[in-house]
Amino acid sequence: MNEQAAYHRWYYDNGIYNRRYLGVPITKFVTDLWNYQEILVDLRPGLVVEFGTQNGGSALFFAELMRTINPDGLVLTVDIVDGCPPIVKEHPLIRFLLSDSVSPAVATEIRSLRELHPGPVFAILDSDHYKAHVLAEMELLRDILVEGDYLVVEDGDINGHPVYPTWGPGPWEAIGEYRERYPDDYRRDRDTEVKFGFTAAPGGFLVRC
């Protein structure tokens, strides 16, 4: 195991990614969060779409960035469980949708919000990490995202890439199969992906072509 992979394993296995943002739990690598804010500043999206809300820390993080970048924008965050505290649910730039992320109703909602909040879309997948579900999420977004939109598929590091080797096929494998089906849909943003030496989303920084 090389030094980068060893550090990645240490960071993950010790739960360093379990942090708080404005007091709300946020389970993301801090290096990825830094990348996300740089992407958002450059992209200036009208809509942020997050699949997998959990406690709402990342939705709050995105919304506070949007308050500065594009106060007319919105964060749509989707989960099958409502675990958000009031600071998240009452935020003027956050819309929480209680739903399975692959429901057709979610696609309808995104299309509607895209019209109300024009501009690029930044989407991030961090819900059910099994391959079939992640692939279904990517398929759902295929006819919604357009050239220049940005998609992050998180947790491609599980199933031995290099963490949680017993997980089974997950996001990494979903990305691989999607690329086989639709090789021209996305350009991999490797420069951003490798900037800090490790990420929870290997292979998952994608720009829609």
C-alpha positions as CSV (number, residue, x, y, z in Angstrom):
1,M,0.0,0.0,0.0
2,N,1.4,3.4,-1.0
3,E,1.6,6.4,1.3
4,Q,-1.4,8.1,-0.2
5,A,-3.6,5.0,0.2
6,A,-2.3,4.4,3.8
7,Y,-3.2,8.0,4.8
8,H,-6.6,7.6,3.1
9,R,-7.2,4.4,5.1
10,W,-6.1,6.1,8.4
11,Y,-8.3,9.2,7.7
12,Y,-11.4,7.0,6.9
13,D,-10.9,4.3,9.5
14,N,-10.5,6.9,12.3
15,G,-13.7,8.8,11.3
16,I,-11.9,12.1,10.6
17,Y,-14.6,12.9,8.1
18,N,-17.2,13.1,10.9
19,R,-17.1,16.9,11.4
20,R,-19.6,19.7,12.1
21,Y,-20.5,22.7,10.0
22,L,-22.1,25.5,12.0
23,G,-22.8,22.9,14.6
24,V,-24.5,20.4,12.2
25,P,-22.9,17.0,11.6
26,I,-21.3,16.8,8.1
27,T,-19.7,13.5,7.0
28,K,-17.4,14.6,4.2
29,F,-13.6,14.8,3.7
30,V,-12.6,18.4,4.5
31,T,-10.4,18.3,1.3
32,D,-13.4,17.5,-0.8
33,L,-15.4,20.3,0.8
34,W,-12.6,22.7,-0.2
35,N,-12.8,21.3,-3.7
36,Y,-16.6,21.7,-3.8
37,Q,-16.4,25.4,-2.8
38,E,-13.9,26.1,-5.5
39,I,-16.1,24.3,-8.1
40,L,-19.2,26.2,-7.0
41,V,-17.4,29.6,-7.2
42,D,-16.2,28.8,-10.7
43,L,-19.5,27.3,-11.8
44,R,-21.9,29.7,-10.1
45,P,-24.8,27.3,-10.3
46,G,-28.5,28.2,-10.1
47,L,-29.3,24.9,-8.5
48,V,-27.4,22.5,-6.3
49,V,-28.8,18.9,-6.1
50,E,-27.8,16.7,-3.3
51,F,-28.9,13.0,-3.1
52,G,-28.4,12.0,0.6
53,T,-29.1,14.6,3.2
54,Q,-28.4,12.7,6.4
55,N,-28.1,15.4,9.1
56,G,-28.1,18.2,6.7
57,G,-24.6,19.6,7.3
58,S,-23.5,19.5,3.7
59,A,-26.8,21.0,2.5
60,L,-26.1,23.8,4.9
61,F,-22.6,24.1,3.7
62,F,-23.7,24.4,0.1
63,A,-26.5,26.9,1.0
64,E,-24.2,29.2,2.8
65,L,-21.9,29.2,-0.2
66,M,-24.8,29.9,-2.4
67,R,-25.8,32.8,-0.2
68,T,-22.6,34.5,-1.4
69,I,-22.2,33.0,-4.9
70,N,-25.8,33.2,-6.1
71,P,-28.4,34.3,-3.5
72,D,-31.2,33.6,-6.1
73,G,-30.2,30.0,-6.3
74,L,-31.3,26.9,-4.3
75,V,-30.1,23.7,-2.8
76,L,-32.4,20.7,-3.3
77,T,-31.5,17.9,-0.9
78,V,-33.2,14.6,-1.1
79,D,-33.4,11.7,1.4
80,I,-35.7,8.9,2.6
81,V,-35.2,10.0,6.2
82,D,-35.8,13.4,7.7
83,G,-32.9,14.0,10.1
84,C,-32.5,17.8,9.5
85,P,-32.4,20.2,12.4
86,P,-34.3,23.5,12.1
87,I,-31.2,25.5,11.0
88,V,-31.3,23.3,7.9
89,K,-35.0,23.0,7.2
90,E,-35.7,26.7,7.8
91,H,-32.8,27.9,5.6
92,P,-34.2,30.1,2.8
93,L,-32.0,28.5,0.2
94,I,-32.6,24.9,1.1
95,R,-35.5,22.7,-0.1
96,F,-35.7,19.3,1.6
97,L,-37.5,16.6,-0.3
98,L,-38.4,13.4,1.5
99,S,-38.2,10.8,-1.2
100,D,-36.2,8.0,-2.7
101,S,-33.6,9.8,-4.9
102,V,-34.5,7.6,-7.9
103,S,-38.2,8.4,-7.8
104,P,-39.6,9.9,-11.1
105,A,-41.0,12.6,-8.9
106,V,-37.5,13.7,-8.0
107,A,-36.6,14.1,-11.7
108,T,-39.8,16.2,-12.2
109,E,-38.8,18.4,-9.2
110,I,-35.3,19.0,-10.5
111,R,-36.6,20.0,-13.9
112,S,-39.1,22.4,-12.4
113,L,-36.5,24.0,-10.1
114,R,-34.0,24.2,-12.9
115,E,-36.5,26.5,-14.8
116,L,-37.0,28.6,-11.7
117,H,-33.3,28.9,-10.9
118,P,-31.5,29.2,-14.3
119,G,-27.9,28.5,-14.7
120,P,-25.6,25.5,-14.3
121,V,-26.4,22.6,-12.0
122,F,-24.0,21.1,-9.4
123,A,-25.2,17.6,-8.4
124,I,-23.7,15.3,-5.8
125,L,-24.6,11.7,-5.1
126,D,-24.2,10.5,-1.5
127,S,-27.1,8.4,-0.6
128,D,-27.3,4.6,-1.0
129,H,-23.8,3.5,-2.0
130,Y,-24.6,0.2,-3.7
131,K,-23.8,0.0,-7.3
132,A,-27.3,-0.5,-8.6
133,H,-28.7,2.5,-6.8
134,V,-25.8,4.8,-7.8
135,L,-26.2,3.7,-11.4
136,A,-29.9,4.4,-11.2
137,E,-29.2,7.9,-9.9
138,M,-26.8,8.6,-12.7
139,E,-29.4,7.3,-15.2
140,L,-32.0,9.6,-13.7
141,L,-29.8,12.6,-14.1
142,R,-28.8,11.7,-17.7
143,D,-31.6,13.6,-19.3
144,I,-31.6,16.5,-16.8
145,L,-27.9,17.6,-16.7
146,V,-26.6,19.5,-19.7
147,E,-23.2,20.4,-21.1
148,G,-21.2,22.3,-18.5
149,D,-23.1,20.9,-15.4
150,Y,-21.0,19.3,-12.7
151,L,-21.6,15.9,-11.1
152,V,-19.8,14.4,-8.1
153,V,-20.3,10.8,-7.3
154,E,-19.1,10.3,-3.8
155,D,-17.7,7.2,-1.9
156,G,-16.1,5.6,-4.8
157,D,-13.3,4.9,-2.3
158,I,-15.3,2.0,-0.7
159,N,-15.0,-1.6,-1.8
160,G,-11.3,-1.5,-1.6
161,H,-10.6,1.7,-3.4
162,P,-8.9,1.8,-0.9
163,V,-11.3,1.6,2.1
164,Y,-14.0,-0.8,3.2
165,P,-12.9,-3.7,1.1
166,T,-15.8,-6.0,2.0
167,W,-18.5,-3.6,0.8
168,G,-19.1,-5.1,-2.6
169,P,-19.8,-3.2,-5.9
170,G,-20.5,0.5,-5.1
171,P,-20.1,3.9,-6.7
172,W,-16.7,3.2,-8.3
173,E,-18.2,0.2,-10.2
174,A,-21.3,2.2,-11.0
175,I,-19.2,4.9,-12.6
176,G,-17.3,2.3,-14.6
177,E,-20.5,0.7,-15.9
178,Y,-22.1,4.1,-16.7
179,R,-19.0,5.1,-18.7
180,E,-19.2,1.8,-20.7
181,R,-22.8,2.6,-21.5
182,Y,-22.3,6.3,-22.3
183,P,-18.7,7.0,-22.9
184,D,-19.2,10.5,-24.2
185,D,-21.5,11.9,-21.4
186,Y,-18.8,13.2,-19.0
187,R,-15.3,14.4,-18.9
188,R,-13.4,13.3,-15.8
189,D,-12.0,16.3,-13.9
190,R,-8.8,14.7,-12.7
191,D,-7.0,17.9,-11.8
192,T,-9.6,18.6,-9.1
193,E,-9.8,15.0,-8.1
194,V,-6.1,14.6,-7.3
195,K,-5.4,18.1,-6.0
196,F,-5.0,17.0,-2.4
197,G,-3.7,13.5,-3.0
198,F,-6.8,11.6,-1.9
199,T,-10.6,12.0,-2.1
200,A,-13.8,10.1,-1.1
201,A,-14.8,10.4,-4.7
202,P,-12.1,8.8,-6.9
203,G,-13.2,8.9,-10.5
204,G,-16.3,10.8,-9.4
205,F,-15.5,14.4,-10.4
206,L,-17.4,14.7,-13.7
207,V,-18.2,17.5,-16.1
208,R,-21.2,16.9,-18.4
209,C,-20.2,17.1,-22.1
